[in-house]
Amino acid sequence: MTSTDRGTAILASATVVTGLIAGSYYVFACAVMPGLGASGDRTFIEAMQNINAKIENPVFFLSFFGALVLPAWALRKFWPDRRLRLWIGAALGLYVIGLLTTMGINIPLNNDLAAAGDPAQLSGSVRIADPAAVRAHFENTWNTWNIARALLSTGAAACLARAMMLSPRDRSR
């Protein structure tokens, strides 16, 4: 495999994992959250607590962090090519903004929701006294910033796809 082929493979991998993350946020915006939005407060809270706990897994983390590491690696590989550098750099910038949004807004909201207690618990110290207030604190803000990170990640994937279209091909074979 030539250096160009390796760079193209890295760029293709970056495009795929960034697309997977964009798709994850998109599905939440288009289906998961509207579906949960039609649920009662306790059901909404319990489902989101479960989703937030289960999404923390190796497969998701490979994509989530891969969408940061792989474009950075591709940027390094293609640094001499100004056109590719601009597209890959734009993708990396968009993804970093989305990542900061996730870390600064969505994850703290997820943590607040987890700390709120067990929505199914009807008595005891971990009971959620006012599920409607817990949901109100979480839902609209989380949804708004999820849409923002979906758009940012989709923009990043589009920039990487454009870089793929511009990337050199090894024609020596």
KOLMARGU-10091 format. One line per field, with one value per atom (N, C-alpha, C): atom name; x, y, z; residue number from 0; residue in three letters. Coordinates in Angstrom, 3 decimals, always signed. Example, Ala and Ser with C-alpha at 12.3 -4.5 7.8 and 13.67 -1.06 7.14 Angstrom:
REM KOLMARGU-10091
atom <- N/CA/C/N/CA/C .
X <- +13.190/+12.300/+13.200/+12.850/+13.670/+12.900 .
Y <- -5.690/-4.500/-3.300/-2.250/-1.060/+0.030 .
Z <- +7.800/+7.800/+7.800/+7.080/+7.140/+7.870 .
nr <- 0/0/0/1/1/1 .
rest <- ala/ala/ala/ser/ser/ser .
This chain:
REM KOLMARGU-10091
atom <- N/CA/C/N/CA/C/N/CA/C/N/CA/C/N/CA/C/N/CA/C/N/CA/C/N/CA/C/N/CA/C/N/CA/C/N/CA/C/N/CA/C/N/CA/C/N/CA/C/N/CA/C/N/CA/C/N/CA/C/N/CA/C/N/CA/C/N/CA/C/N/CA/C/N/CA/C/N/CA/C/N/CA/C/N/CA/C/N/CA/C/N/CA/C/N/CA/C/N/CA/C/N/CA/C/N/CA/C/N/CA/C/N/CA/C/N/CA/C/N/CA/C/N/CA/C/N/CA/C/N/CA/C/N/CA/C/N/CA/C/N/CA/C/N/CA/C/N/CA/C/N/CA/C/N/CA/C/N/CA/C/N/CA/C/N/CA/C/N/CA/C/N/CA/C/N/CA/C/N/CA/C/N/CA/C/N/CA/C/N/CA/C/N/CA/C/N/CA/C/N/CA/C/N/CA/C/N/CA/C/N/CA/C/N/CA/C/N/CA/C/N/CA/C/N/CA/C/N/CA/C/N/CA/C/N/CA/C/N/CA/C/N/CA/C/N/CA/C/N/CA/C/N/CA/C/N/CA/C/N/CA/C/N/CA/C/N/CA/C/N/CA/C/N/CA/C/N/CA/C/N/CA/C/N/CA/C/N/CA/C/N/CA/C/N/CA/C/N/CA/C/N/CA/C/N/CA/C/N/CA/C/N/CA/C/N/CA/C/N/CA/C/N/CA/C/N/CA/C/N/CA/C/N/CA/C/N/CA/C/N/CA/C/N/CA/C/N/CA/C/N/CA/C/N/CA/C/N/CA/C/N/CA/C/N/CA/C/N/CA/C/N/CA/C/N/CA/C/N/CA/C/N/CA/C/N/CA/C/N/CA/C/N/CA/C/N/CA/C/N/CA/C/N/CA/C/N/CA/C/N/CA/C/N/CA/C/N/CA/C/N/CA/C/N/CA/C/N/CA/C/N/CA/C/N/CA/C/N/CA/C/N/CA/C/N/CA/C/N/CA/C/N/CA/C/N/CA/C/N/CA/C/N/CA/C/N/CA/C/N/CA/C/N/CA/C/N/CA/C/N/CA/C/N/CA/C/N/CA/C/N/CA/C/N/CA/C/N/CA/C/N/CA/C/N/CA/C/N/CA/C/N/CA/C/N/CA/C/N/CA/C/N/CA/C/N/CA/C/N/CA/C/N/CA/C/N/CA/C/N/CA/C/N/CA/C/N/CA/C/N/CA/C/N/CA/C/N/CA/C/N/CA/C/N/CA/C/N/CA/C/N/CA/C/N/CA/C/N/CA/C/N/CA/C/N/CA/C/N/CA/C/N/CA/C/N/CA/C/N/CA/C/N/CA/C .
X <- +0.851/+0.000/+0.894/+0.627/+1.424/+0.975/+1.773/+1.436/+0.120/-0.085/-1.340/-2.514/-2.347/-3.422/-3.728/-2.688/-2.900/-3.644/-3.226/-3.907/-5.362/-5.623/-7.003/-7.813/-7.217/-7.916/-8.245/-7.316/-7.559/-8.680/-8.626/-9.668/-11.026/-11.062/-12.328/-12.866/-11.986/-12.408/-12.939/-12.268/-12.727/-14.118/-14.337/-15.633/-16.720/-16.421/-17.416/-17.777/-16.779/-17.106/-17.787/-17.406/-18.070/-19.517/-19.733/-21.106/-21.936/-21.306/-22.018/-22.450/-21.570/-21.920/-23.010/-22.874/-23.920/-25.256/-25.213/-26.437/-27.033/-26.183/-26.687/-27.460/-26.876/-27.551/-28.827/-28.763/-29.909/-31.079/-30.784/-31.840/-32.473/-31.657/-32.219/-33.145/-32.704/-33.509/-34.803/-34.745/-35.899/-36.842/-36.338/-37.177/-37.173/-35.995/-35.931/-36.583/-36.144/-36.673/-38.138/-38.574/-40.012/-40.836/-40.313/-41.025/-41.099/-39.974/-39.983/-40.793/-40.801/-41.562/-43.050/-43.530/-44.943/-45.219/-44.180/-44.312/-44.550/-45.005/-45.156/-43.793/-43.808/-42.560/-41.683/-42.261/-41.466/-40.906/-41.686/-41.223/-40.104/-40.287/-39.269/-37.952/-38.005/-36.795/-36.128/-36.914/-36.344/-35.693/-36.365/-35.807/-34.514/-34.486/-33.269/-32.142/-32.459/-31.421/-30.832/-31.685/-31.214/-30.391/-30.867/-30.132/-28.759/-28.732/-27.471/-26.484/-26.979/-26.099/-25.595/-26.460/-26.098/-25.255/-25.359/-24.583/-23.091/-22.772/-21.366/-20.825/-20.413/-19.904/-18.762/-17.940/-16.755/-17.066/-18.120/-18.443/-18.761/-19.605/-19.927/-18.686/-17.888/-16.697/-15.691/-15.582/-14.688/-15.107/-16.388/-16.870/-16.751/-17.194/-17.216/-15.818/-14.839/-13.470/-12.739/-13.126/-12.549/-12.848/-14.019/-14.398/-13.574/-12.838/-11.885/-10.471/-10.069/-8.693/-8.422/-9.314/-9.059/-8.978/-9.871/-9.679/-8.373/-7.994/-6.716/-5.553/-5.618/-4.585/-4.584/-5.774/-5.873/-5.326/-5.614/-5.100/-3.573/-2.989/-1.524/-1.002/-1.675/-1.239/-1.322/-2.362/-2.599/-2.229/-1.492/-1.151/-0.569/+0.297/+0.869/-0.154/-1.268/-2.286/-3.261/-3.147/-3.946/-5.446/-5.921/-7.371/-7.862/-7.137/-7.539/-7.404/-6.347/-6.129/-7.315/-7.826/-8.955/-10.220/-10.536/-11.745/-11.648/-10.510/-10.342/-10.281/-9.595/-9.540/-10.916/-11.725/-13.092/-13.899/-13.742/-14.438/-14.027/-12.740/-12.230/-12.750/-12.739/-13.256/-14.728/-15.539/-16.969/-17.186/-16.438/-16.614/-16.188/-15.108/-14.649/-15.699/-16.326/-17.397/-18.547/-18.911/-19.948/-19.535/-18.276/-17.750/-17.793/-17.419/-17.478/-18.920/-19.841/-21.267/-21.708/-21.300/-21.640/-21.095/-19.822/-19.176/-19.649/-19.979/-20.351/-21.825/-22.677/-24.118/-24.817/-24.711/-25.487/-25.067/-23.770/-23.321/-23.677/-23.458/-23.912/-25.421/-26.214/-27.657/-27.930/-27.202/-27.349/-26.998/-25.921/-25.500/-26.532/-27.121/-28.187/-29.370/-29.711/-30.838/-30.549/-29.328/-28.950/-29.006/-28.576/-28.538/-29.915/-30.894/-32.237/-32.886/-32.463/-33.027/-33.762/-34.411/-35.140/-36.583/-37.005/-38.374/-39.428/-39.051/-40.004/-40.166/-39.222/-39.251/-40.378/-41.309/-42.449/-42.236/-41.244/-40.933/-39.457/-38.949/-37.541/-36.710/-35.443/-34.571/-34.194/-34.284/-33.898/-35.107/-36.239/-37.461/-37.402/-37.865/-37.975/-39.303/-39.212/-40.409/-41.241/-40.576/-41.291/-40.721/-41.176/-40.652/-40.844/-41.927/-42.171/-41.086/-40.649/-39.586/-38.247/-37.967/-36.725/-36.709/-37.815/-37.923/-37.801/-38.481/-38.446/-37.026/-36.255/-34.855/-34.019/-34.364/-33.562/-33.993/-35.231/-35.694/-35.434/-35.943/-35.818/-34.375/-33.618/-32.216/-31.428/-31.623/-30.915/-31.254/-32.538/-32.963/-32.363/-32.389/-31.840/-30.369/-29.602/-28.162/-27.841/-28.731/-28.537/-28.690/-29.675/-29.851/-28.621/-28.094/-26.884/-25.731/-25.512/-24.386/-24.667/-25.920/-26.252/-25.872/-26.202/-25.850/-24.336/-23.659/-22.198/-21.528/-21.966/-21.373/-21.702/-22.901/-23.262/-22.411/-22.195/-21.302/-19.894/-19.427/-18.090/-18.002/-19.026/-19.034/-19.060/-19.820/-19.877/-18.515/-17.845/-16.501/-15.529/-15.615/-14.743/-15.077/-16.355/-16.748/-16.192/-16.221/-15.643/-14.136/-13.472/-12.042/-11.766/-12.638/-12.490/-12.560/-13.476/-13.622/-12.382/-11.697/-10.510/-9.210/-9.279/-8.039/-7.378/-6.056/-5.316/-5.496/-5.421/-5.479/-4.117/-3.668/-2.409/-2.677/-2.127/-2.378/-1.207/-0.303/+0.891/+0.612/-0.564/-0.862/-1.393 .
Y <- -1.179/+0.000/+1.240/+2.140/+3.360/+4.371/+5.399/+6.465/+7.136/+7.324/+7.924/+7.027/+5.716/+4.779/+4.795/+4.845/+4.899/+6.176/+7.287/+8.551/+8.509/+7.923/+7.813/+6.885/+5.811/+4.895/+5.592/+6.383/+7.132/+8.146/+8.848/+9.829/+9.154/+8.012/+7.275/+6.825/+6.325/+5.910/+7.088/+8.221/+9.440/+9.833/+9.725/+10.074/+9.149/+7.862/+6.887/+7.115/+7.220/+7.357/+8.697/+9.732/+11.024/+10.938/+10.236/+10.007/+9.197/+8.215/+7.420/+8.283/+9.149/+10.034/+11.016/+11.597/+12.504/+11.767/+10.536/+9.734/+9.432/+9.200/+8.957/+10.164/+11.335/+12.553/+12.811/+12.531/+12.710/+11.818/+10.550/+9.626/+10.083/+10.586/+11.120/+12.295/+13.199/+14.390/+14.040/+13.058/+12.755/+11.695/+10.799/+9.681/+9.440/+9.312/+8.927/+9.978/+11.219/+12.252/+12.595/+12.679/+12.864/+11.696/+10.473/+9.321/+9.382/+9.674/+9.808/+11.023/+12.058/+13.263/+12.994/+11.933/+11.563/+10.732/+10.431/+9.606/+10.466/+9.826/+10.498/+10.838/+11.690/+12.179/+11.056/+10.165/+9.089/+8.157/+7.850/+6.994/+7.685/+8.969/+9.745/+9.712/+10.004/+10.064/+8.690/+7.656/+6.309/+5.885/+6.135/+5.755/+6.511/+7.814/+8.589/+8.177/+7.877/+7.392/+6.085/+5.194/+3.914/+4.106/+4.959/+5.234/+5.825/+6.807/+7.460/+6.482/+5.522/+4.517/+3.529/+3.123/+2.100/+2.635/+3.926/+4.465/+4.524/+4.480/+4.470/+3.053/+2.742/+1.411/+1.530/+0.500/+0.584/+0.900/+0.354/+0.595/+2.070/+2.633/+4.053/+4.917/+4.604/+5.410/+5.361/+4.218/+4.143/+5.151/+5.254/+6.228/+7.652/+7.859/+9.193/+9.816/+9.062/+9.587/+9.398/+8.380/+8.192/+9.360/+9.978/+11.136/+12.373/+12.303/+13.363/+12.980/+11.773/+11.336/+11.110/+10.436/+10.110/+11.338/+12.323/+13.529/+14.267/+14.274/+14.908/+14.174/+12.866/+12.056/+12.288/+12.347/+12.621/+14.012/+14.973/+16.330/+16.317/+15.574/+15.459/+14.809/+13.750/+13.036/+13.914/+14.726/+15.514/+16.991/+17.332/+18.734/+19.479/+18.872/+19.623/+20.043/+19.346/+19.650/+20.679/+21.925/+23.026/+22.766/+22.260/+22.021/+21.001/+19.908/+18.889/+19.406/+20.144/+20.705/+21.574/+22.375/+23.250/+22.448/+21.452/+20.655/+19.800/+19.151/+18.301/+19.171/+20.304/+21.227/+21.760/+22.081/+22.540/+21.435/+20.209/+19.081/+18.919/+18.977/+18.821/+19.949/+21.170/+22.300/+22.140/+21.735/+21.529/+20.427/+19.333/+18.239/+18.650/+19.399/+19.855/+20.743/+21.625/+22.460/+21.575/+20.570/+19.634/+18.844/+18.454/+17.722/+18.596/+19.855/+20.782/+21.001/+21.047/+21.153/+19.924/+18.758/+17.519/+17.534/+17.876/+17.840/+18.963/+20.102/+21.247/+21.360/+20.733/+20.884/+19.535/+18.673/+17.432/+16.474/+16.267/+15.342/+15.867/+17.152/+17.628/+17.449/+17.657/+17.404/+15.925/+15.047/+13.606/+13.264/+13.870/+13.620/+14.125/+15.290/+15.812/+14.858/+14.339/+13.418/+12.129/+11.626/+10.409/+10.645/+11.830/+12.144/+12.441/+12.656/+13.007/+11.876/+10.655/+9.520/+8.576/+7.618/+6.570/+7.019/+7.203/+7.669/+6.636/+5.370/+4.320/+4.195/+4.753/+4.687/+5.592/+5.026/+5.806/+6.362/+5.837/+6.366/+6.128/+6.787/+6.610/+7.819/+7.755/+8.915/+9.213/+8.232/+8.470/+8.719/+8.919/+9.176/+10.553/+10.642/+11.941/+12.558/+13.646/+14.286/+14.946/+15.570/+16.294/+15.916/+14.789/+14.350/+15.381/+16.129/+17.144/+18.219/+18.618/+19.630/+19.070/+17.810/+17.171/+17.111/+16.696/+16.611/+17.987/+18.967/+20.327/+20.891/+20.580/+21.040/+20.414/+19.214/+18.429/+18.578/+18.327/+18.001/+19.065/+20.256/+21.265/+21.679/+21.879/+22.267/+21.149/+19.923/+18.771/+18.628/+18.739/+18.603/+19.690/+20.916/+22.026/+21.801/+21.430/+21.252/+19.948/+18.962/+17.753/+18.079/+18.906/+19.320/+20.093/+20.956/+21.709/+20.765/+19.782/+18.877/+17.941/+17.646/+16.866/+17.659/+18.933/+19.777/+19.937/+20.144/+20.290/+19.011/+17.870/+16.594/+16.269/+16.614/+16.397/+17.285/+18.523/+19.407/+18.857/+18.304/+17.700/+16.518/+15.662/+14.504/+14.961/+16.010/+16.535/+17.091/+17.786/+18.306/+17.158/+16.106/+14.957/+14.247/+14.170/+13.566/+14.386/+15.700/+16.561/+16.329/+16.209/+15.924/+14.582/+13.606/+12.304/+12.473/+13.303/+13.532/+14.195/+14.997/+15.718/+14.961/+13.898/+13.223/+12.526/+12.497/+11.858/+10.355/+9.752/+8.296/+7.817/+6.714/+6.139/+5.412/+5.914/+5.359/+4.498/+4.147/+3.411/+1.914/+1.459/+0.034/-0.315 .
Z <- +0.000/+0.000/+0.000/-0.919/-1.015/+0.039/+0.213/+1.160/+0.775/-0.532/-1.002/-0.668/-0.881/-0.552/+0.943/+1.784/+3.231/+3.620/+3.048/+3.334/+2.910/+1.747/+1.263/+2.166/+2.641/+3.549/+4.871/+5.364/+6.596/+6.372/+5.257/+4.939/+4.778/+4.117/+3.954/+5.309/+6.169/+7.507/+8.310/+8.197/+8.880/+8.402/+7.097/+6.519/+7.051/+7.111/+7.578/+9.038/+9.923/+11.348/+11.639/+10.924/+11.114/+10.637/+9.543/+9.069/+10.055/+10.692/+11.698/+12.882/+13.328/+14.450/+14.028/+12.844/+12.347/+12.272/+11.804/+11.717/+13.077/+14.062/+15.418/+15.933/+15.777/+16.236/+15.427/+14.134/+13.245/+13.676/+13.965/+14.380/+15.688/+16.602/+17.837/+17.531/+16.650/+16.339/+15.614/+14.710/+13.860/+14.410/+15.262/+15.683/+17.192/+17.779/+19.186/+20.078/+19.960/+20.853/+20.577/+19.304/+19.100/+19.654/+19.518/+20.071/+21.582/+22.216/+23.668/+24.118/+23.282/+23.609/+23.772/+23.131/+23.240/+24.493/+25.261/+26.469/+27.694/+28.739/+30.021/+30.618/+31.626/+32.220/+32.765/+33.536/+34.132/+33.055/+32.050/+30.951/+30.183/+29.894/+29.193/+29.961/+31.245/+32.074/+32.138/+32.398/+32.500/+31.184/+30.068/+28.758/+28.475/+28.726/+28.475/+29.414/+30.657/+31.570/+31.041/+30.561/+30.024/+28.751/+27.856/+26.612/+26.934/+27.829/+28.180/+28.814/+29.571/+30.174/+29.120/+28.211/+27.226/+26.081/+25.783/+24.660/+24.991/+26.261/+26.672/+26.519/+25.281/+24.978/+23.975/+23.856/+22.989/+21.526/+20.996/+19.586/+19.357/+20.219/+20.068/+20.272/+21.288/+21.561/+20.417/+19.731/+18.570/+17.503/+17.250/+16.263/+16.782/+18.005/+18.597/+18.637/+19.112/+19.174/+17.849/+17.086/+15.752/+14.838/+15.022/+14.209/+14.563/+15.634/+15.992/+15.536/+15.855/+15.600/+14.110/+13.421/+12.014/+11.105/+11.229/+10.413/+10.740/+12.017/+12.379/+11.723/+11.698/+11.062/+9.550/+8.953/+7.506/+7.191/+8.052/+7.851/+7.827/+8.737/+8.776/+7.491/+7.047/+5.842/+4.586/+4.509/+3.295/+3.465/+4.505/+4.785/+3.579/+2.787/+1.661/+0.591/+0.513/-0.504/+0.071/-0.376/+0.187/+0.106/-1.029/-1.182/-0.155/-0.018/+0.950/+2.372/+2.624/+3.955/+4.376/+3.458/+3.785/+4.095/+3.269/+3.475/+4.727/+4.919/+6.099/+7.355/+7.269/+8.404/+8.771/+7.771/+8.040/+8.725/+8.244/+8.864/+10.321/+10.550/+11.906/+12.803/+12.298/+13.070/+13.418/+12.449/+12.705/+13.739/+13.585/+14.534/+15.942/+16.057/+17.375/+18.030/+17.265/+17.831/+18.326/+17.538/+17.966/+19.200/+19.254/+20.407/+21.661/+21.525/+22.654/+23.113/+22.159/+22.480/+23.286/+22.817/+23.514/+24.935/+25.058/+26.376/+27.296/+26.719/+27.533/+27.847/+27.025/+27.224/+27.359/+26.349/+26.354/+27.463/+27.640/+28.694/+30.086/+30.394/+31.716/+31.931/+30.889/+31.023/+31.277/+30.569/+30.805/+32.256/+32.757/+34.140/+35.142/+34.867/+35.733/+35.755/+34.583/+34.482/+35.260/+35.138/+35.875/+37.382/+37.815/+39.248/+39.829/+38.959/+39.429/+40.216/+39.960/+40.683/+39.763/+40.374/+39.657/+39.448/+38.199/+37.973/+38.345/+38.416/+38.780/+40.292/+41.047/+42.508/+43.004/+43.707/+44.184/+45.598/+46.300/+47.629/+47.917/+48.923/+49.286/+48.920/+49.260/+49.104/+47.659/+46.746/+45.360/+44.456/+45.061/+44.313/+43.655/+42.424/+41.745/+42.185/+42.917/+43.456/+42.367/+41.396/+40.348/+38.975/+38.413/+37.120/+36.007/+36.049/+35.013/+35.032/+36.222/+36.331/+35.855/+36.192/+35.743/+34.224/+33.652/+32.190/+31.549/+32.119/+31.559/+31.565/+32.603/+32.687/+31.571/+31.160/+30.230/+28.768/+28.481/+27.129/+26.065/+26.227/+25.162/+24.907/+25.975/+25.807/+25.144/+25.611/+25.041/+23.560/+23.223/+21.823/+20.939/+21.405/+20.621/+20.307/+21.321/+21.123/+20.415/+20.496/+19.697/+18.215/+17.883/+16.479/+16.008/+16.867/+16.499/+16.208/+17.074/+16.836/+15.665/+15.386/+14.186/+12.932/+12.915/+11.767/+11.641/+12.754/+12.727/+12.236/+12.738/+12.324/+10.873/+10.436/+9.033/+8.135/+8.556/+7.805/+7.755/+8.866/+8.903/+7.955/+7.952/+7.046/+5.588/+5.303/+3.931/+3.502/+4.396/+4.076/+3.811/+4.600/+4.385/+3.072/+2.754/+1.479/+0.312/+0.434/-0.599/-0.699/+0.417/+0.405/-0.272/-0.021/-0.694/-2.212/-2.668/-4.105/-4.693/-3.909/-4.374/-4.126/-3.343/-2.942/-4.127/-4.109/-5.211/-5.160/-6.296/-6.411/-6.897/-6.354/-6.816/-8.124/-9.195/-10.519/-10.999/-10.098/-10.493/-10.694/-10.361/-10.483/-11.850 .
nr <- 0/0/0/1/1/1/2/2/2/3/3/3/4/4/4/5/5/5/6/6/6/7/7/7/8/8/8/9/9/9/10/10/10/11/11/11/12/12/12/13/13/13/14/14/14/15/15/15/16/16/16/17/17/17/18/18/18/19/19/19/20/20/20/21/21/21/22/22/22/23/23/23/24/24/24/25/25/25/26/26/26/27/27/27/28/28/28/29/29/29/30/30/30/31/31/31/32/32/32/33/33/33/34/34/34/35/35/35/36/36/36/37/37/37/38/38/38/39/39/39/40/40/40/41/41/41/42/42/42/43/43/43/44/44/44/45/45/45/46/46/46/47/47/47/48/48/48/49/49/49/50/50/50/51/51/51/52/52/52/53/53/53/54/54/54/55/55/55/56/56/56/57/57/57/58/58/58/59/59/59/60/60/60/61/61/61/62/62/62/63/63/63/64/64/64/65/65/65/66/66/66/67/67/67/68/68/68/69/69/69/70/70/70/71/71/71/72/72/72/73/73/73/74/74/74/75/75/75/76/76/76/77/77/77/78/78/78/79/79/79/80/80/80/81/81/81/82/82/82/83/83/83/84/84/84/85/85/85/86/86/86/87/87/87/88/88/88/89/89/89/90/90/90/91/91/91/92/92/92/93/93/93/94/94/94/95/95/95/96/96/96/97/97/97/98/98/98/99/99/99/100/100/100/101/101/101/102/102/102/103/103/103/104/104/104/105/105/105/106/106/106/107/107/107/108/108/108/109/109/109/110/110/110/111/111/111/112/112/112/113/113/113/114/114/114/115/115/115/116/116/116/117/117/117/118/118/118/119/119/119/120/120/120/121/121/121/122/122/122/123/123/123/124/124/124/125/125/125/126/126/126/127/127/127/128/128/128/129/129/129/130/130/130/131/131/131/132/132/132/133/133/133/134/134/134/135/135/135/136/136/136/137/137/137/138/138/138/139/139/139/140/140/140/141/141/141/142/142/142/143/143/143/144/144/144/145/145/145/146/146/146/147/147/147/148/148/148/149/149/149/150/150/150/151/151/151/152/152/152/153/153/153/154/154/154/155/155/155/156/156/156/157/157/157/158/158/158/159/159/159/160/160/160/161/161/161/162/162/162/163/163/163/164/164/164/165/165/165/166/166/166/167/167/167/168/168/168/169/169/169/170/170/170/171/171/171/172/172/172 .
rest <- met/met/met/thr/thr/thr/ser/ser/ser/thr/thr/thr/asp/asp/asp/arg/arg/arg/gly/gly/gly/thr/thr/thr/ala/ala/ala/ile/ile/ile/leu/leu/leu/ala/ala/ala/ser/ser/ser/ala/ala/ala/thr/thr/thr/val/val/val/val/val/val/thr/thr/thr/gly/gly/gly/leu/leu/leu/ile/ile/ile/ala/ala/ala/gly/gly/gly/ser/ser/ser/tyr/tyr/tyr/tyr/tyr/tyr/val/val/val/phe/phe/phe/ala/ala/ala/cys/cys/cys/ala/ala/ala/val/val/val/met/met/met/pro/pro/pro/gly/gly/gly/leu/leu/leu/gly/gly/gly/ala/ala/ala/ser/ser/ser/gly/gly/gly/asp/asp/asp/arg/arg/arg/thr/thr/thr/phe/phe/phe/ile/ile/ile/glu/glu/glu/ala/ala/ala/met/met/met/gln/gln/gln/asn/asn/asn/ile/ile/ile/asn/asn/asn/ala/ala/ala/lys/lys/lys/ile/ile/ile/glu/glu/glu/asn/asn/asn/pro/pro/pro/val/val/val/phe/phe/phe/phe/phe/phe/leu/leu/leu/ser/ser/ser/phe/phe/phe/phe/phe/phe/gly/gly/gly/ala/ala/ala/leu/leu/leu/val/val/val/leu/leu/leu/pro/pro/pro/ala/ala/ala/trp/trp/trp/ala/ala/ala/leu/leu/leu/arg/arg/arg/lys/lys/lys/phe/phe/phe/trp/trp/trp/pro/pro/pro/asp/asp/asp/arg/arg/arg/arg/arg/arg/leu/leu/leu/arg/arg/arg/leu/leu/leu/trp/trp/trp/ile/ile/ile/gly/gly/gly/ala/ala/ala/ala/ala/ala/leu/leu/leu/gly/gly/gly/leu/leu/leu/tyr/tyr/tyr/val/val/val/ile/ile/ile/gly/gly/gly/leu/leu/leu/leu/leu/leu/thr/thr/thr/thr/thr/thr/met/met/met/gly/gly/gly/ile/ile/ile/asn/asn/asn/ile/ile/ile/pro/pro/pro/leu/leu/leu/asn/asn/asn/asn/asn/asn/asp/asp/asp/leu/leu/leu/ala/ala/ala/ala/ala/ala/ala/ala/ala/gly/gly/gly/asp/asp/asp/pro/pro/pro/ala/ala/ala/gln/gln/gln/leu/leu/leu/ser/ser/ser/gly/gly/gly/ser/ser/ser/val/val/val/arg/arg/arg/ile/ile/ile/ala/ala/ala/asp/asp/asp/pro/pro/pro/ala/ala/ala/ala/ala/ala/val/val/val/arg/arg/arg/ala/ala/ala/his/his/his/phe/phe/phe/glu/glu/glu/asn/asn/asn/thr/thr/thr/trp/trp/trp/asn/asn/asn/thr/thr/thr/trp/trp/trp/asn/asn/asn/ile/ile/ile/ala/ala/ala/arg/arg/arg/ala/ala/ala/leu/leu/leu/leu/leu/leu/ser/ser/ser/thr/thr/thr/gly/gly/gly/ala/ala/ala/ala/ala/ala/ala/ala/ala/cys/cys/cys/leu/leu/leu/ala/ala/ala/arg/arg/arg/ala/ala/ala/met/met/met/met/met/met/leu/leu/leu/ser/ser/ser/pro/pro/pro/arg/arg/arg/asp/asp/asp/arg/arg/arg/ser/ser/ser/arg/arg/arg .
